[in-house]
Amino acid sequence: MKNQALSFLLSAGVCAAYFGLLAFASLYPEIAKSSAIGALPWSIVLAMSVIVLAVALTVLYVRFANAADARADASPGDAGRWFGY
């Protein structure tokens, strides 16, 4: 249950970043088209940032999930918790 809450929170963060990018590009098209770094417009820079954020949050979730699995492997218990009952 703890991993589900974390996955929901991180997924919501990615969705908020993505929809924030869409809102920014649609509400401020002149800024989105203007140059940020050299010839790259802000829209491209922000889109790449959303992709990097999604990968970073995925890595964060995988690390937490693997740590939880390692803790579960270290403590012997009944097999029922592996199958969700």
C-alpha positions in Angstrom: 0.0 0.0 0.0 2.9 2.3 0.8 4.4 1.8 -2.7 1.0 2.5 -4.3 0.7 5.8 -2.6 4.2 6.7 -3.6 3.6 5.7 -7.2 0.4 7.7 -7.3 2.2 10.8 -5.9 5.1 10.5 -8.4 2.7 9.9 -11.3 0.7 12.9 -10.3 3.9 14.9 -10.3 4.7 13.9 -13.9 1.2 14.6 -15.0 1.3 18.1 -13.3 4.6 18.9 -15.1 3.2 17.7 -18.4 0.0 19.6 -18.2 1.8 22.6 -16.8 4.0 22.5 -19.9 0.9 22.4 -22.1 -0.7 25.2 -20.2 2.4 27.4 -20.4 2.7 26.8 -24.2 -0.9 27.5 -24.8 -1.2 30.6 -22.5 2.1 32.2 -23.3 3.0 31.2 -26.9 5.3 34.2 -27.4 7.5 33.2 -24.5 7.4 29.5 -25.5 8.7 30.5 -29.0 11.4 32.8 -27.7 15.0 31.6 -27.4 16.1 30.2 -24.1 19.6 28.7 -24.9 21.1 29.7 -28.2 18.6 28.7 -30.9 16.5 26.4 -28.6 13.1 27.8 -27.7 11.7 27.6 -24.2 9.1 25.0 -25.3 11.9 22.6 -26.3 13.9 23.2 -23.1 10.8 22.7 -20.9 9.7 19.6 -22.8 13.2 18.1 -22.3 13.0 19.0 -18.6 9.7 17.2 -18.3 11.2 14.1 -19.8 14.2 14.3 -17.5 11.8 14.8 -14.5 9.8 11.7 -15.6 13.0 9.6 -15.8 14.3 10.9 -12.4 11.0 10.2 -10.7 10.9 6.7 -12.2 14.4 6.0 -10.9 13.4 7.3 -7.5 10.4 5.0 -7.4 12.4 2.0 -8.5 15.0 2.6 -5.8 12.3 2.8 -3.1 10.5 -0.3 -4.4 13.8 -2.3 -4.6 14.7 -1.2 -1.1 11.3 -2.4 0.2 11.8 -5.7 -1.6 15.3 -6.1 0.0 13.9 -5.4 3.4 11.1 -8.0 2.8 13.7 -10.5 1.7 15.8 -9.9 4.8 13.0 -10.7 7.2 11.5 -14.2 6.7 7.8 -14.4 6.9 4.8 -16.1 5.5 4.4 -16.4 1.7 1.0 -14.8 1.8 2.3 -11.2 1.7 4.0 -11.9 -1.6 0.7 -12.8 -3.2 -1.3 -10.0 -1.7 -3.4 -11.9 0.9 
